Amino acid sequence: MGIREVLQTEIWSKETSRKILARIWKAFRVVGIGVGVVLAGFFLFAFSWAHWLTASERSKGRMALVQVDELQNFVGASDEEFDSRLTLAKLKIQEASFAAATGKDTQVADLLYIYMEGIQNLRFEKKMHERWKSPHDYVPSKELQESAEKNEELERDEIKTLKGMLHESLDK
């Protein structure tokens, strides 16, 4: 008997091949189910990370949004009044930022900060316009004034958009 015949009849038969393939198939099924469960868990985690706003962030974000909305009413107020409201708004935004636990929470905290900065920039631009209009300062060119007015309009539109996005996220 040659080696081939010995292997074929004594060591490696069809039954042995079936047993080995059955064990491999069983292992693949177990591993496949495990990988599927891990992938499903990962996608569930990623989805909730991107779309879930936690209750603590929602409440802290609402409080911060109220402060920033009130800050918008003080754009023409005195520097002391505006600065005290600005400090309070920054504190509330910082609390909202510390409460952030998911990606959506962080996004809301960042949008609150950008919203506050937009209002602060709007106030700065308004003060600059007032300085331009005063008689003892230089008078800007007509093109510069038109450019500043366009910029202010665009910034107001950006602030309205941010405000709408924040209210939509936090008022659900």
C-alpha positions as CSV (number, residue, x, y, z in Angstrom):
1,M,0.0,0.0,0.0
2,G,1.2,3.4,-0.9
3,I,1.0,6.5,1.3
4,R,-1.9,7.7,-0.7
5,E,-3.9,4.6,-0.1
6,V,-3.1,4.6,3.7
7,L,-4.1,8.2,4.1
8,Q,-7.3,7.6,2.1
9,T,-8.5,4.6,4.0
10,E,-6.9,4.6,7.4
11,I,-6.3,8.3,8.4
12,W,-8.4,10.6,6.2
13,S,-11.8,9.3,5.2
14,K,-14.9,11.1,4.1
15,E,-16.3,10.8,7.6
16,T,-13.2,12.5,9.0
17,S,-13.6,15.3,6.5
18,R,-17.3,15.7,7.4
19,K,-16.5,15.9,11.1
20,I,-13.8,18.5,10.5
21,L,-16.0,20.6,8.2
22,A,-18.9,20.4,10.7
23,R,-16.7,21.7,13.5
24,I,-15.3,24.5,11.3
25,W,-18.9,25.4,10.2
26,K,-20.0,25.5,13.9
27,A,-17.1,27.7,14.8
28,F,-17.9,30.1,11.9
29,R,-21.5,30.4,13.1
30,V,-20.5,31.2,16.7
31,V,-17.9,33.7,15.5
32,G,-20.3,35.2,13.0
33,I,-23.0,35.7,15.5
34,G,-20.5,37.2,17.9
35,V,-19.2,39.6,15.3
36,G,-22.7,40.5,14.3
37,V,-23.7,41.3,17.9
38,V,-20.5,43.4,18.4
39,L,-21.2,45.3,15.1
40,A,-24.8,45.9,16.0
41,G,-23.7,47.2,19.5
42,F,-21.1,49.5,17.9
43,F,-23.7,50.9,15.4
44,L,-26.2,51.4,18.2
45,F,-23.6,53.2,20.3
46,A,-22.5,55.4,17.4
47,F,-26.1,56.3,16.5
48,S,-27.0,57.2,20.1
49,W,-23.8,59.1,20.5
50,A,-24.6,61.2,17.4
51,H,-28.4,61.7,18.0
52,W,-29.2,61.4,21.7
53,L,-29.4,64.5,23.8
54,T,-29.2,63.6,27.5
55,A,-31.8,65.0,30.0
56,S,-29.1,66.9,32.0
57,E,-27.8,68.5,28.9
58,R,-31.3,69.4,27.7
59,S,-32.1,71.1,31.0
60,K,-28.7,72.9,31.4
61,G,-28.9,73.8,27.7
62,R,-32.3,75.3,28.1
63,M,-31.1,77.5,31.0
64,A,-28.1,78.6,29.0
65,L,-30.3,79.3,25.9
66,V,-32.6,81.5,28.0
67,Q,-29.6,83.5,29.3
68,V,-28.2,84.0,25.8
69,D,-31.6,84.9,24.4
70,E,-31.9,87.6,27.2
71,L,-28.4,88.7,26.3
72,Q,-29.7,89.6,22.9
73,N,-32.1,92.2,24.5
74,F,-29.1,93.9,26.1
75,V,-27.1,94.6,22.9
76,G,-27.9,98.4,23.3
77,A,-27.5,98.4,27.1
78,S,-24.6,99.9,29.1
79,D,-21.3,98.0,29.2
80,E,-21.7,97.0,32.9
81,E,-25.2,95.6,32.3
82,F,-24.1,93.7,29.2
83,D,-20.9,92.4,30.8
84,S,-22.8,91.1,33.9
85,R,-25.4,89.3,31.6
86,L,-22.5,88.0,29.4
87,T,-20.7,86.6,32.5
88,L,-24.0,84.8,33.6
89,A,-24.5,83.4,30.1
90,K,-20.9,82.2,29.9
91,L,-21.4,80.5,33.3
92,K,-24.6,78.7,32.1
93,I,-22.9,77.6,28.9
94,Q,-20.0,76.3,30.8
95,E,-22.4,74.3,33.0
96,A,-24.0,72.9,29.9
97,S,-20.6,72.0,28.5
98,F,-19.7,70.1,31.6
99,A,-23.0,68.2,31.5
100,A,-22.3,67.0,27.9
101,A,-22.1,63.2,27.7
102,T,-22.7,62.5,24.0
103,G,-21.7,64.0,20.8
104,K,-25.1,65.7,20.4
105,D,-24.6,67.2,23.9
106,T,-21.3,68.6,22.9
107,Q,-22.7,70.0,19.6
108,V,-25.5,71.8,21.5
109,A,-22.9,73.3,24.0
110,D,-20.7,74.4,21.1
111,L,-23.7,76.0,19.3
112,L,-24.6,77.9,22.5
113,Y,-21.1,79.3,22.7
114,I,-21.2,80.3,19.0
115,Y,-24.6,81.9,19.5
116,M,-23.3,83.9,22.4
117,E,-20.2,85.0,20.5
118,G,-22.3,86.1,17.6
119,I,-24.4,88.4,19.9
120,Q,-21.2,89.7,21.4
121,N,-19.8,90.5,17.9
122,L,-23.1,92.1,16.9
123,R,-22.8,94.4,20.0
124,F,-19.2,95.3,19.1
125,E,-20.2,96.1,15.5
126,K,-23.1,98.3,16.8
127,K,-20.7,100.2,19.0
128,M,-18.3,100.7,16.1
129,H,-21.1,102.1,13.9
130,E,-22.0,104.6,16.7
131,R,-18.3,105.7,16.8
132,W,-18.4,106.2,13.0
133,K,-21.4,108.4,13.3
134,S,-19.9,110.6,16.0
135,P,-18.7,114.0,14.6
136,H,-15.2,114.0,16.0
137,D,-14.1,110.7,14.5
138,Y,-13.4,110.0,10.9
139,V,-16.2,109.3,8.5
140,P,-16.0,106.0,6.6
141,S,-16.6,105.7,2.9
142,K,-20.0,104.8,1.6
143,E,-18.6,101.4,0.4
144,L,-17.3,100.6,3.8
145,Q,-20.6,101.5,5.4
146,E,-22.5,99.4,3.0
147,S,-20.1,96.5,3.6
148,A,-20.5,96.8,7.3
149,E,-24.3,96.9,7.0
150,K,-24.3,93.7,4.8
151,N,-22.0,92.0,7.3
152,E,-24.3,93.0,10.1
153,E,-27.3,91.6,8.2
154,L,-25.5,88.3,7.5
155,E,-24.5,88.0,11.2
156,R,-28.1,88.6,12.2
157,D,-29.2,85.9,9.9
158,E,-26.6,83.6,11.3
159,I,-27.7,84.3,14.8
160,K,-31.4,83.6,13.8
161,T,-30.3,80.3,12.3
162,L,-28.4,79.3,15.4
163,K,-31.2,80.3,17.6
164,G,-33.7,78.2,15.6
165,M,-31.4,75.2,15.6
166,L,-30.9,75.4,19.4
167,H,-34.6,75.8,20.1
168,E,-35.4,72.9,17.8
169,S,-32.8,70.7,19.6
170,L,-33.7,71.7,23.1
171,D,-37.5,72.1,22.9
172,K,-38.3,68.5,21.7
